[in-house]
Amino acid sequence: MTAPHPSDPSRPRRLRVSLVIPTYNGAHLLTTCLAAVARQTRRPDETVVVDDASTDGTAELLAGRFPWVRVVRHKRNTNFVGAVNTGIQETGGEIVVLLNNDTEPEPGWLAALVAPLEADPSLGATASKLLLFDRRDYLHSAGDAFSPGGVPFNRGAWTRDVGQFDALTDVFGACGGAAAYRRSALVEVGGFEGWLVSYLEDVDLSWRLQLKGYGCRFVPQARVYHVVSATEGSLRSSYYCGRNFLLVVASDVPGPLLRKHWRAVVREHGALVVDAVRHAREPAARARLRGYASGILALPAALRRRQRVQASRRVPIERLEQLLTRR
């Protein structure tokens, strides 16, 4: 069979790709990350590092060793969402790729990750295969999933990678630590929002993309090694995950799904609380309990936001139901 000519209209159009790397006091991580970016078989059209008010010599490192990177520096720390949104605003690619500073992508990562977005206009995002940095045959995420009980989770987390997630498949969402997004879809749904403060911002975005009908595809060939919780500690993540689990359910999950699965919601979140109580001597468990308490106090604000989010839905509930995955 004759290969299509480069001008053939059936051939996917090559889209401009912007890579955004947020960093805060991550100079010790950036050398590995950016060296891996430089080895990509498909280089991004522009690479922007958003220095979120680092004080560890990040600016000097970037200027001295990576002059091909454009640096945007914040005067004050704005957390993940603030840094990412600055990077999105400062770039012009039709595809925006986010990459954590504590990662090392394989050389073929970017080419594999953006190809589905170029080929399928119905997609709003693509998800990488994230593996543990120090145990490279173990998974951290094979795309994001969301349970009927209202709990987000990483597919395959902490399991050995033996090819069980090697199929190109549609999933609920992408882990924002190594994800590609169609810029027009981001603009339509309002991009990342800072209402959650920290953690689950990517889950919230995935819900808003899915409500609008933008799918997400997991790309197993897009492999990235991730130093889990290298940038933020486990106590902070435990607190905000406990808080934001509740708030995402209250804001983003459509009413028909909540009415159908409310028993599972009570059961799964109740089990998380009970487990934290059982391990209350551990700092992370106490942080999770404080997070749940904070989430309960913030529920009125989440319910007010819910009206806007749910009004944007343009796909049938049946399609969203198919996205739910039991843990």
N, C-alpha and C positions, 0 to 999 in steps of 0.2 A: 504494500500500500504506500502511495506517495505521501510524504509528510506535507502538511499544509504550509503554504508560503507564508512568510512573516506578515504579509499584508492581508492574509485571508481573514475576512470578518468573523469566521467561526473560531478563530484563535483567541484565547483570553487576552485582553489588553493588559499590558504591564502597567501597574499602578505605582505611583510614587509612595515610598515608604519612609516614615519618620520614626526614629527610635528615641524613646524617652526613658531616661534612667534617673529616678529620684534617689537622692542620697542625703543622709544626715550622719555626720561623724563616721563615715564609712570608708575612709582613706585606706584602711588595711584590707578592704574587700575589693576596691575598685580596680586594682591592678589586674587581678585574675579575671574579673568581669570584662573589662575593656579589651584585654588581650584576646579574649575569646571572640568578642565582637569583631576585632580586626581580622580574625581568621575565617569569617563567614564566607561561604561560597557565593552568596548574594549579599553584598554590602548594602546597608541602608542608605538611602539618598541623603539623609542628614541624621546626625546623632547629637542629641542634646542631653546633657547632664544638668539636672536641677539641684543645685547645692542649697539645701534647706537650712541655711545659717549654721553650717558646720564650723567647728573651732579646732579641728584636728589636722589642719594642713591640707585639706582636700583641694583647695584652690591652687596651691603651689604644686601639688602632685599632678593635677590635670594640666596645668600650664607647662610643666617641665617634661612630662612623659607622654602626654596625649594631646598634642596641639591640634589634631584633626577634630577634636570634640568641641562643640560649642557649649559654653558654660553659662547658665543663667543662675545668678546667686540671689537668694532671699536674705533680707536683713534680719528677719525673725523666722523662727520655726513655724511651719504651717501644717505639719503632719503630712501623711501620704496624699490625701486628696488635694491639699493646697499645692504641693509640689507637682503632682501629676497634671493638675489643671493648668498650671503655669506652662509646663512642657507642651501640653496640647495646644495652648494658645500661641506659643512661640514657634510652632512648626506648621507646615503646610501640606504634608503628605495626605494622600487620599486614604491611606492606611496608617493608623497610629499604633505602634508596637510599644508595649510597656515591658520593662525588664528591671527586676530588683537588682540592687547593687551586690547582693550576696549570692549571685548565681554565676554559673559557667555554662553557657550554651555550647552544644556541639557545633562543628563547622556548618552542617547542613540545616541547622535549626531555622534560621530566618526564611530561607527559600521554601522550606516545607510549610512553615506556619502561614505565610501570606498567600500561597498558591490557591487554596480553596476560596479565599475572599476575591481573588481575581477571576476565578472561574464561575462562582455562584453568587449572583447579586442578592439572593434572598438571605444570605448570611450577614449577621452583624458583628460576629466575633469568631475567633478561633482560639483553641486552648492547646497549650503545650503539654508534653509528658514531662512532669517534674519528678526527678529522682533525688535521693538523699546524696549530699555532697560527699559524705564520708563512708557511705555504704551504697555504692553506685548500682547495685543490682536490686535496690529496694525503692519502692515508689513513695513519693509524697503526694502526688496528685495525677490522676488520669482524667482531668476535667472535673468541674464542680457538679455536685448532685444536690438535690433537695428532697427530703423525705416527706411522705404524707403527713407526718407528725410535726412538720414545720422546723426541721433541723437541717441546716446545710452541712455537707461533708464532702471531703475529697475522695473521689473514687479510687479505690485500691490503696489508700494510705497505709503505710507501714507494712505492706505485704511485699514479698519478693516478686520482682518482675520476671516472669517466665513466659511472657507473650500473651497473657490473658487479656491485655488491653491493647493489642496491636492492630485492631480494626479501626479504620477511619469511620467515626460514628458521630451522630448528633447527640449533644449533651445539654444539660440545663444551662451551664455557664462555664466561664474560664476563670481560673485563678489569676488575679491581677498582677501577680509576680512575674508572669511570662505569658502575655496575651497580646493578640492583635485585634484591633477594632476598626470597623469602617467609619471614617470620620463623619460621613453624612448621617449615619445611624446615631452616633454619639450626639451630634447636634440636635437631631430630632427628639431624642429622649431627655436631653438636658445634661448629658455627661455625668461625671461623678459628682455626687452631692456630699457635702461635709456634715450632714446632720447626725451621722453616726459617730463622728469624731475620729474613731480609729477602728479598723477591722470590720469586715463584712461589707465594705463599700462596693466591692466587686460583686457580691451576691445581690445587693440592692440594685446595682446597675443591670445585672443579668435578668432580674425580674422585669425591670422596665423595658429592656430590649425584647424579651419574650412576649410581654403584654402587647407590644407594637407589632409583633410578628417577625422579628429578626431572630433567626436561628443562630446556634453556636455549634461549631464542629470541633471535635477532639482530633488532633493530628498526632498520631503516635510517633511519626518520624521527626517531629520537632522536639528534640530531647534537650533538657536543661537540668543541670545539677544544682541543687539548692541547699544552702546552709540554713536550715530551719531555725527561725527565731534569732538569727544573728543580729538583726538590726534592732529589734525590740524584745524585751525580756518576757518570760513566761507569765509573770504576775500581771503585767499590763494586758497581755493577750487573753489571759483567763478572765480578767475583769470585763474587758470589752466584749468578749464573745458571750459571756453570760448576759450582759446588758442587751447586746444587739441581736441575739437570737430572738428575744421577745419582740423587739421593735420592728424587725424585718417582717415577722409574721403579722404584726398589727397593721403595718403599712402596706405591704406588698402582696400578700396572698389574697386572691379574689374570694369574695364572700361565698360563692357556691362551693369552692373547695374547702373553706373553713367549716361550712355547715355539714359537709359530707364527712370530713375527717377530724372533727373536733375531739373525738375520743382519743384518737391517735396523738393529737397535739397535747392534750392533758397528760397522756401516758408518757410520751417521750420527754417532754420538758420536766414532768414530775420526776422521772427517773434520773435526769441530770442533776436536779436539786438534791434528791435523796443521796445520790452518789457523793455529791460535794459535802453534804452533812456528815456522811460516814467517814470522810477523810478530812474533817474540819481541822485536824491538827496540822495539816499541810498548808503552807502559805498560798499555794495556787488554788486549793479548794476554797479557802476563805475568800480569796479574790473573786472566784466565780460566784459565790453567794452574795457578795457585795454588788457584783454586777447585776445579778437578777433583781436585787432590791432596787437598784438604780433604774433598771428597765421598767419596773412596775411604776415608779414615780414619773417616768417619762412617757407612759402610755398615752395620756391625753394629747400630747403633741404629735405622737405617731398617728393617732386616729384622725387628727385634723389633716395631716399630710395625706392620709389614705384617700380622702375624697379626690384629690388631684390625681394621684397615681392610678386609681382604679378607673377614673374617667377616661384615661388614655387607652384603655384596652380595646383592641380591634380584632382579636382572634377568638374563636370559640373556646369555651371552657374545656371541651374534650381534648383540644390540642395541648392545653396546659396540664391537664390531668395526665397525659402520656409522658410528661417530663418528670413526674414524681417518681422517685426511686426509693425502695425500702432499704434501710441501713442494714 
